[in-house]
Amino acid sequence: MTVSRLPSAALSLKQFLHRQKVLGIYRNMLRTIRRVPDEADRKFLRDWARDEFHRNKNVTHEDAIRMMITQASNHLEELQKSLALAHS
Amino acid sequence: MAARVLQQCVRSFARPSLRLCSNNLALRVTAAPAAAVHRPLSFAADSRRTRWLVQSRIPSVGVLCRQYGDLPPLTLETIKERVMYVLKLYDKISPEKLQTSSHFMKDLGLDSLDQVEIIMAMEDEFGFEIPDAEAEKLMTPEEIVQYIADKKDVYE
């Protein structure tokens, strides 16, 4: 997903946009995980997110990338909703 | 009724601690909002307060200062130390190769996901959020130190 090329090589616009989106989702995920109350849960979720993102790092097929982005957004939303419920 | 309770508390604080000026300030500060809320009782509170202040020997003006709690002031040196410490704790960086000018991607072989994690760790360490647009430009420890010094108004 985040095509790890050298910074000097140019990415096409679509790839660039995907990259930005993925990094944004990763960042939001990490910020949301910070709000989880239990430390062990936090560590587990951080490791899980790390694994998932790193595992699919080198995928180049555009449809697969888009599907994974949607999946990640759904996971993020779920996590945020559960947190909102837990804090209320 | 709350004002009455507050006055009783204030009275019990005032007696043993008449020497401490900061407590007097605290009295003045806490009594003021209470007085503002309950007008009919405020005259009585005022007269009682002035009586205590007149009776107490208020120390000289030098002690009439407010005290706030805060962290020790940041300097470029301390920022740099903390940044390097956090980076050394990161498991994908080998501490020997780490220097202030080492580029995350070119020298240390990290990728953009790792860079996001590193910036998150910096946010945790220094306690303020770094927006996305500026976070993705920070590629060396030196740049991070400069950015934090910028945001926290640290000059040298």
Contacts between the chains, C-beta under 8 A, distances in Angstrom:
chain1	res1	chain2	res2	distance
A	2	B	111	6.5
A	2	B	112	5.1
A	2	B	113	6.0
A	4	B	111	4.4
A	4	B	112	7.2
A	6	B	105	7.8
A	6	B	106	7.9
A	7	B	105	6.4
A	7	B	106	7.9
A	19	B	112	7.3
A	23	B	112	5.9
A	23	B	113	7.4
A	23	B	116	5.9
A	23	B	132	7.7
A	23	B	136	6.8
A	24	B	132	6.3
A	26	B	113	6.0
A	26	B	116	5.4
A	27	B	116	5.4
A	27	B	120	7.2
A	27	B	132	6.3
A	27	B	135	7.6
A	30	B	116	7.1
A	30	B	117	7.1
A	30	B	120	5.0
A	31	B	120	7.6
A	34	B	124	7.7
A	50	B	113	7.7
A	50	B	117	7.5
A	53	B	113	5.5
A	54	B	113	6.3
A	57	B	111	7.1
A	57	B	113	7.1
